[in-house]
Amino acid sequence: MNIQIEAIGFHNANQRTLDILIRNGGHYSIASSMEEVNDIFTQLAQNAPSDPIPTTDTDFIYPQLSDHSQSFQLPTQLSVYDSNLQDQYVLLDGQISQLDQEQNTLQFSNLQSPLLINDPNSNVKWIKKDFLLLRRIGQGGQGIVRVVKEKQSGKLMARKEMNYQTPKEIEMVNSEVTIIREMHKFFRTSSSSQNSFIPVIEPLGFFVDEDEFKAFLIMEYCEGGDLHKYIKDMKKSKSQISEEDAWNFISQIVLSIYQLHSHKIIHGDLKTSNVLLTRDRKIKLRDFGLARKLQNVATYATANGFTWQFLAPELLQQSQQQRIKGLKQKLELRFSLDIWALGIILFELLSLEHPFMNKGEDQDLPLLENFKQITENEPKQLPLRYPENMRNLILRMLVKDPSQRITANQIMLTPEINANLNKK
């Protein structure tokens, strides 16, 4: 008979001294030595329930790591993620192990793939040496993205490198991988045909570097670059997007956001550089490092990592007030934040400039002055060459009162968007 033991976590891993947190259902145990680990598992085996604790491959509940000071020193020849350590009953946050009650032994899941192990569409066996580095294509608060070539297939892919050491870093990475996987799986399974387009970047694999405490998310590579580069190229060539292409881009981005919000997911970091273009100019969203699943209670995120040029005025005001009061900045997230960011993106797509910032003049202003431009000023006028209903739609996304801001559901009712999405 087998029972399942969930989520064994590390504390103070960066100091190579740690407490071991063991969770069996709702029961937590702290061990400060390997002898105590053995004692805990022996007791769990003796008191094991007849039925396994239900778990799923998508619903992870991350353990709260202890602040206890008791710890043991790891042997210097072992890293925290070393397979020898795994054999001594220590696993990473979010993984599942099995305890065989009759044999009093443990069976472990793949150490390097805590989230994608049960996904047949994801490679969980890759390591860094399997890829040839080509060039960097993005960098933000959540990691560095590079174009890589998978040596065996010769296929170009995107590789996102993220810190995977502290409990907070591990939780953020796990959250991003889980959300992008859930969204891609939803589009894949709900599509009417096998060849239907999926507007979220596809996760291809995930692995952890055992020596550097880095996690690597392997994703599909979009050859068309991102919307930031697309707008930059239009500026350079002094060209403008056509009305037809504008409606096409608007429709694709809105559909992606609508699907996220339908699943109660806030992207949280929408900006032109996170909107990717395929070779045939289809749009896909990336970078779910700040995404949150909206709960029944308010959902918060720390201010770190956000791009202020795309932040809604209510978040900028929260940030200002907390900074003045000397408080740790935690920002309340709502769906309306994504809509505001969408409005900024589309305004830039049509006008090639930010709706509130003056080109070049605001770069030397203090940050709070830039915040003030967004929270107090009205948006500029969009080019009159675009139809009034398109201009008004974007301006409704930039209403300062979030309760009056248009929603993704309402945007989807726009006739031109419906017509674009129904094209065969």
N, C-alpha and C positions, 0 to 999 in steps of 0.2 A: 504494500500500500504506500502511495506517495502523498505527501502534502507539499504545498508550495510556500516558500518563504520569499517575501517581497523586499526589495529595495534596501540593500545594505549600503550605508553611506560612510564617507570619510569626513573627518573634521581636521582642520589645520594641515591639510595635505601638503601645502607648500612648505611647511616646516619639517616635513618628513617625520613628525610625531603626530599621532592621531588617536582619537577615540573611535571605536567602531560602533556604529548604530545599526542594530538589527531590528527589523520590523516583521512581525508575523500577524497579518491582519491589523487590528487596532492596537496590538501590544508592542511596546518598544522596550528594547534592552540595550544597555550600554556596557561594552566590554573594554577593559583597559589592558588586556593581555590576551595572547592567543589561548592560554589555559582557560580564561573566562569565556572565550568564544566557544570552545569545546563543551564547556559546562552548559552554556545556554542552549546549544543545539541538542545536547543529550536530553535536557529537560523538555525541549520542544518535541522531541521524538516520543518521549514517554507520555506527553499530554496531547498528542496530535489528535485532531478531530477526524472523524471517519470520512468526511467529504473535503475536497480541496477548497481552499479559499478562491472565490471567483476572481479571475483577472482577465483583462482584455489587452489587445496589442495597441490600443489607442488611448484608453482611459488611464493615464498614469496619475497617481497622487504622490507628489514629491514629499519625502520625509523631512521633518524639521530637524536639522542637525544640532546636536547637543553642544552647549557651551561648557561642558564639564572640563575641568582642568586635568583629570587623570588621563594619561596617555602612555603609549609604549613606543620605544625607539625602533624604527625599522632597520633591519640589517642593511648596511651601506651598499651591498651589491644588488639590492632589490629596488625597483622603482615602484611607485604606488600602484601602477597598472600591471605590474609584472605577473606573468602567468603562474609563477611559483606562489605568489601571494594569493592568487585565485584558488589554488589548490588548498589553501589554508582557510577556506570559508569566507574570504573577503571579496565583495563585489562592488561595482559602481552603483551610484544612485540610479534608480529606475529599472534595474535589471531583475530578472527572476531566476531563482535557483530552486532545485527540488531536493527535498530531504527524503531519502528512502527509509521508512520507519523500521523495516525489518533489518536492513543492513547498517543502519545508522551512518549512512554516507550521503554526500551531497553530489548532485548532478548540476552542472553550471551551464547557463546560456552563453552565447558568444560574447566575450568580454568587450569587443570593439564595436558592437552594433546594438546598443540598448533599445533603439527605437525602430529600426528598419529590419530587424531580424526576421519577422514574420511576413514581410512584404516580398512576394515573389518577383516583383518588378525592380527590386533594389539589390545592388551588389554590396555585400557586407564583408567581403574578404579582401578588398583593395588595401594597399599600403602606399606610402608616399613614393616608393621606388617604381610603382606601376605607371607613373605619369611623368611626362616631359613638360617642364615649365616653359611657357611661351612669353606671355606678357601680362602685366597687371591691367585690369579694366575697371577696377573700382575699389574704393576704400572708405569705410565709415566707422562709426562707433562700435558696430557689431562684428567687424572683421574685414579681411582683405580678400578680394575676388580676383582670380587670375584665370586666363585661358590656359588650358593644359591639353596635352595630347595623350590619350590612353594608349600605351605602347603596344599592347596586344592587338587592338582593333584599328589603331591609327585615327580614331574618332576624336574630334575636338569637343571638349567639354568645359564647363565653368567649375572652378573649385573655390569654395569659400572657406577660408581658414579663420578659426575662432578660438579664443582662449577657453580652456576646458579644465579649470583647476579648482576654483572656489565654488562653494555651493551655489552662489548666485549665478556664476558663469555657466555652470552645468545646467541649472534650471532654465536659463535663457536659451541656451543651445537646444536643449530637449524640447522646449516649447516651440521654437521656430521649426524644428524638423517635424514635430508632430502636426503643427498647423498646415505646413506646406504639403505634407503627405496626405492629410485628411482632405484638403481642398482638391488636390490633384486626383485623388481616388474618387471623390464625389463626381467631378467632371467626367472622369473616365467611365464610371459605371452608369452615369445618367445620360450619356450621349446616345443619340438615336442610332448612330452608326459607328463602326470601329475607326473610321477616318475623320470623325468630328474633331474640330479644333478645340484645344484645351487652353484657356486664357491664363493659366497659372504655370509658372516655370516647373518643369518636371524634376523631382529629386531622383537621382540615379543611384546614389549610394552614400554611405556614411561610415567614417572610421575615426579612431582616436590614435594619435601618435603617443606611444608609451613613454617616450623620453622627454618630450617638450610640453606635455599637458596641453596639446592642441587638438581640436576636433576639426574634421574636414568634411564638409557637405559637398558632394559631387552633384552637379546639376547639368541640364541641357544648356548648350551654348547658343545664344541668339546672334546670328551673324549681322543683323541690321543695326546693332548697337542699342543705345538707349535714347529716350526722348530728349534728354539734355543735349546730346550730340546732334540729334536731328535739328533741334532749334538753333543750336550754334552754327550748324552748316547753312541753315536758311539765312541767318544774319550775315554770314560771311559772303554768301552769294547774292545777298539783297533780294531774296525771293520770299514769297509768302505761300502758305498752304492754301490749296483750293477749297472751296465750300464743300465739294463732294468728299474730299479726303478728310476735311475737318469733321464732318458728320460721321464718317467711317471710324476715325480715331475715337471720337467722343463715345460712340455706341459701344465700341469694344471695351474701353476702360470702365464705362458705367456698368456694363454687364458683369465684369469681374468684381467690382465693388458691391454690386447688388447681391451676388452670390455669397460673398464674404458676410455681408450684413444679414442675409437670410439664415446663415449658420451662426449668428450672434458673434461673429469675429470682427474685431476692429483691426485694420491693418496697422494704423498708428504711425507709419513712416512713408506715406505717399509723397512722392516728389518725382520730378522729371527723370532723374537718374535711376529710379526704381521701376520705370515703365520701359520694358524692352521691346524691340522690334525684330521679328523674324526676317528672313531674306525677302519674303514677299509682303513685308510690312503689316503682318498680323501682330497684335499687341499681347504681351504677357506681363504679369506682375511678378516682381521678385522681392526679396529681402523682408522676411516676416519676423525679423529679430525683435521688433517692438510690438508685434501683434499680440492682442489679448482676446481671450474669450470672455464676453460680457456676462457677468454673473447677475443674480437677482439683486445683490447689493452693489454699491459703487465699485468700479474697477479702477485701480490706480497704477501708475508707473512712475519711476523716478525720472527726473528731468534729463538725465544723461542720455545722449545718443540722438535726441530729436534735432531736426534741422529747423531752426527758428523761422526761416523765410517761408515755410509752409505751415507753420503752426497757427491755429485759430486764435483770435483775439482773447477768447475766454481763457485759453491756456497760457497765453503770454501774460495776462493779468494775474492769474494764479501764481505764475513763476515770479513776477515782480513783487507781489505781496509777501510771498514766502521768503524771498531774498532779503527784503527790507526788514522782516521780522527775525531774520537769522535762522529760519527753520529749514530742515531738510526738505528739499523740493520733491514733492510727490504730486503728480498731476492726475486729475480725474479724467478718465477717458470715456467718450461717448461717440456714437456713430457719426454725429454731426461734425466731428473733427476730420474724418475722412472726406466728407463732402466739401468742407472748406479747402482742404489740400487739393482736392480735385478741381475746384474752381481756380485756384492759383495755377495749376498745371495747364488747364485749358485756356486761361487768359494768356499765359506765356506762349502757348501754341499759336494763338491767333495774332497777338500783338508783338511777340518776340521780346517782351519785357514784363517785369513784375508789376502787378496792378497797383502797388502802393509805394514802391521804392523808385527813386529817380536814378536813372542810369549813371553810374560812376560817382554821383554826388554823395551817396549815402555810405560809401565804403569806409570813410574816415569818421563817421559819426559814432558816438558811444552806443553801445548795444541798447541801452534803455531808450535812447532817442529813436533808434530803428523800431523798437517795439511800439513806441508812441505813434509812429507813422502808420502802423498797421491797425492799432486799436482805435485811433481817433479819426484818421482820414477816410474819405470815401474812395472807392477804386476809380482808376482813370477810365477814360472812355475807350471802348473797344473799336477797332477799325470799322467804319461804316460800310465797307465792302462786303461784310458778312451780314446775313439776314437778321432782322430784328429779333425773331424768336430764338435764334442761336445766342445772340448777345444777352437777351433777357434771361435765358436759362442759366448762363454762366454767372450773371450778376446775382441771381437767386441763390447760388451756391456761396456767394460772398456776403450774405447778410450777416451782420455782426451779432445779432441775437440768435443763439443756437436753436432756440425754440421756434423761431420763425424761418429757419434755414430749410430749404427744400430737402427732401429725403431721397434715398436711392429708389424707393418704390415709386415716388412721384416722378422722378426723372425718367424712369422706364416707360412711363405713359406718353412721353413725347412722340408724336407721330413719326418724325424723321428717324428717331432712334429705333422705333418698332420696324419701320420699313427697311432700315439697314440690317437689322438682326435677322429679318425674315428673308433676306436675299439668299438665293440658292447658288 
